[in-house]
Amino acid sequence: MLTAARWFRNPYAVLDRHRAAGRFQFMLGLPGMGQVWVTGEPTQIGEIVRNPDLLGGRGTRALRPVIGEHSLLALEGAEHALHRRWLLPPFFHANPQRFASLQARVLEQALAALKPGQPVNLRLWAKQISLQVIVRCLFGELPAAEVEKWCLQIEHFMQSFRSPLLLFIKPLQQDLGERSPWGRFVRRRAELLEAIRQRWQAPLPGSILAELKASCPPQINEAAMLSEVISLLLFGHDTSAVGLAWWALWLWQHPDALQRAREEALAGQAGEYLRATVQESLRLTPPVVHLTRTARQATQVAGQPIAAGQHVFPCIYLAQRHPDAFPEPDTFRPERFLGSAPHFTEYFPFGLGHRLCIGMPFALEQMVQWATHLLREPDLAVIGQSLAPRRVMVLMAPACGPMLVRQ
Ligand code: HEM
């Protein structure tokens, strides 16, 4: 029970203790999940991905009241494949720069509004502007007031399940009217779904919504569409904000790397080194700590028996700090990514295989682009000493923010 509590509070610390003892695979007892097999061994991770009996989609069970039953994150098998074929094209587009000018514009406006001497929490600031970006990409170039209305409504909804207990403890899920926690959650979700439903009727040309409507397979009904759009809205902004916050914290703690990345940013477009700083930050502190796979029948991986229904965590954090793949694994050294790419079973901050994050190109380009903009403004400072993490729903974020200030 104590280990489980430690795991929920800070999985990085639990994993560090196992690493210190030279263990890169172990069993972890978790309430509601039983004995979970956690592994950061690349060969085992490769076998897990190839094993047809280990399914994704069940690790997000607690999120189902939020995202619904038909989100890519919750689906398996043929339905998952169908939804993925439908959703992938706008994100894995032939032109990765497709959203770049919108992403840049939103950031420039936010930077211009930063008042000298008034620090802001970088993660929360980035979360707000990432939300504006995903709203405008999904729904198109709406008037500013309408974008603001969407952002408020989504934030309002997210506030209603700020305490993860509400999602994890079933008896709390009682609708006792709009003043009760669950009652508030249910009503805000229904309002948001209604707003999405109305937009779906007449999507703006050029928006992702218009593209999805035009290519929507007949098997995908309204409930499935709503599930997907709400997932894209929620997972399409907090994740990149957490990634950017970690990147800034690491970089500003390493003045030589900061200087080199800044020189590249000032010289023009993001170069190889700057990109490597983003990759290195995602290696050391992946916002998503592990994937979850569940055995649909008894199976085994590298001699490890897995019972039917048992969960397996291919662990991103553990694999990405494996000393065989990354010498001096705890050191921030972006150079390790220059001219070489790690194997996909050693480095997978966006997941892997047929469940690879569909927002990966979108999020990576946004992180690199925003990093470049921040570096181009020498009067911006990032303040944060501690690398201690805190849980933000399913993500691990820097507890200190860090703070961003225009000096
Ligand atoms: C730094 C930013 C991000 C990180 C670190 C991240 C990480 C991940 C990871 C690790 C997975 C795999 C989960 C699994 O296999 O169980 C995943 C899946 C997913 N991500 Fe992301 N993500 C990011 C940004 C985004 C964005 C911007 C979007 C949407 C626009 C998005 C939407 C999704 C969806 C829909 C899936 C499910 C894919 C599937 O199961 O087929 N993510 N993400």
Residues whose N, C-alpha, C, O or C-beta is under 5 A from the ligand:
A	BS01	HEM	G56 L72 L73 L232 F235 G236 H237 T239 S240 G243 P287 V288 L291 T292 F348 P349 F350 G351 H354 R355 L356 C357 I358 G359 F362 A363
